[in-house]
Amino acid sequence: MTDDPLPTEHLSPLATLVDEVLADVGYEVTAATDAIDDAVPGYGGLFDPATTPAELRSALESLLESGLSRPPVPEPTSDTFVLYVDGSSRGNPGPAGAGAVIMDAAEDELARLGRPVGSRTGNNTAEYVALQLGLSELLARYEPRTLEVRIDSMTVIRDIWGGEDPTEPGVETYSEAVTAALSSIPDHQYTHLADSDPNPADALATVGADIAAFGPG
């Protein structure tokens, strides 16, 4: 498993702390949210309006000092996987998040991942980060031989699988990381999702954007 957090765009200090907690638990959204909610005093929580920035900051710092562990890694049915990814940006650019869901060949969920990307980030960047997030954790946990990536971003598809140059400035680092990750998977392909197709990563990207919207704290 990788210990280095994935890179981010600009985030407030408070959002950065949440991202550090997410990194410590392998970007598992439920595990991070539960840990933060348990650490916040009273009846508040990560997204509770009653939680003040000071309370949240104190809880996050305590969690990081105490040390967090990743949840157990579920056993897949084979070395064949499905990866759903999605990015979300409010305002484009604006608060942006990335989400990814790892499934096995039977399409049983193995991981639900999410993270903030940046406080003033475009949607295309969030889409790249979502794919990077999913691939990074997939390779940290398993040894995939076959992978189907389900994604709605034609911009990312044209770059990663079509060989076109990235069209958005600043995504080269993410594009290179994705290409390197895919090179270690012998058989990979993508499926383009239409807007009407269900994507379980969408809600996780929204959570990431919610975190990215946290102000100074």
N, C-alpha and C positions, 0 to 999 in steps of 0.2 A: 504494500500500500504506500502511496505517496504521502509524505508528511508536509510538503510545502503547500501553502494555500494557493489557489488559482489567482491569477492577476485580476485586478478590478480597475474600473475607471474611477473618477472622482466620487468619493463618498464622504458624508459627514462623519465626525468621530464616533457618533452613536451608531450609525449604520455600519461602520467599520468594525466595531466591537461585536455586533450581531453576526457579521460575516465571519469573524474569527471563531465564534462559538459554532457556527455552521461547519466551518472547516474541521474543527476538532471532532465532530460527530459524522464526518464524511458527507456533509451537506444534506443529511437526512432531516427534512423539514419538521416532521413530527417529533423526532427525538430532541431537536434543538428547541422547538417551541415548548415542549413539556418541561425541559430542564429550566428554561428561562422563567416560565410561569411559576414553577415550584420555588424559584429563587427570589421572586418579587414578593415583598412583604404584603401582608393583608390579602385582599381578594383581587388584586390587580394581576396584570399579565402583560405579555409582549404587545398586544394590540388593544388592551383595555384603555379607554380614554382617561380613566382615573389614575393610571400609572404615570407618574411624573418622569421627565427625563433624568432627574437626579436618582430616583429610585431604580430606573432601568439601568442606568450606567453603573450604579453600585452592584446591582445583581449580576450584570454581565462581567464586571471585573472580578467579582467573587468566584463566579463559575470558571473563568479562565485561570485563576490562581489555584483553584482546587483540582483542576485537571479533569477532563472529560474523556470518556471512552466511546468508541464507535459501537453502534448496535451490532449484534451478531449478523454474520453474512448468511442469508438463506442459501440452501443448496438448490442449484438449477437442475432441470431435468436432463440437460445435455449441454454441449458446447455451442449451441445455436441460440441466438438472442434477438430480441426486438428492442429497439430504443426509440421512444417518442421524445421529441425535443420541441421547445417553443420559447420564444422571447417576447417580452412585452415592454413597451415604452409609452408612458403617458405624455403626450405633447410632441414626441418624436422630433427633437430630443426632449427628454424629461426624465423623471425617475423610471428606471428600467430594471427588469428582473429576468432571470433565466430559469427554466424548469426542464427537468428530464425525468423520464420514467423508464427503468430497466425492467424488461420482462424476459422470461425464459421461452422456450419453444412452445410450451403449452399456453403462453400468454398469461401466466401467473405473475403478479407484480413481485419483483425482488427488491426494488428501491424506488423511493419517491424523493427526488432531489430538487433543491431550489436554492437560489442565492440572489442578493442584490448585485446589480452590474455597475450602475452609476447613477448619480443624481441628475445629470443632464446628458443622457446618452440616447443615441438613436436606436430604432427598432432593429436595423440590420446588425448592429454590433451585438445587441442582446441575443439575436438568433445564433450568431457565431459562438457566443459564450455558452449558450444552452447546449450546443453540440459538443463543445469542448468539455463542458461539465460532465455530460453523460458519458462520453468516451473515456475521460480520465478515471471516473469511478468504476466504469465497467472493467477497464483493464487493471485497475488496482485490486478488484475483487475476484475476477474470473480470468480464464484463458479462452476467450471466444475464438472459434474457427469460422463461424458464419454469423453475419449480422445484417439485419434489415433496419435501416434508419428511417423512421417515419417523420417527415418534416414538411412544413408548409412554405418555407422560404425559398423561392426560386433563385434569389440572389445567391444564397449559400450553395444551392444545388449546382448552379452554373459554374461557380468557382471550384468547389471541391470535387464534383464528379464530371463537370463539363470542361474543366481546364481553362476557363476564362479567368482573366485577372480580376482581383477584388475591385468592386466598383466604389466602395466607401473608404475614404482615407482613415487610417488608424487601425484597420482590422487585420493587417498583415500578420501580426504576432499570433492572433487567434487562428487565422487560416493555416499558418505553418504548423501550429500545434495540432490542429485537427488532422492535417495531412499526415503528419508523423504518426499520430495514434492509429489512423486507419491503415497505415502501411504494415502494422504488426498484426492485422487481422486478415487471414488468407482470403476470405470470401466476404465481401461486403457490397451492399447495394442500397439504394434509397427508394422510398415510395413517397411521391408527392401527395400531401394531404390538401384537399380542397377546403375552403372555408367552412363548408357544411359538415366535414368529417369530424368525428369526435377526436379530441386530443387530450389525454389525461395530464399532459405536461402544462397545459394552459393555465390551470388554477395555481400551479406551483410557480410559474413565471409571474403571475399576479401577486402572489405573496412576496416574491423577491422585489417587485416594484414597490409594494407597500413599505418594505424595509428601506429601500433606497430613498424613499420620500421622508424618512426621519430627518428632522432638522438638527441643528447643533445641539450637542448634549454631552 
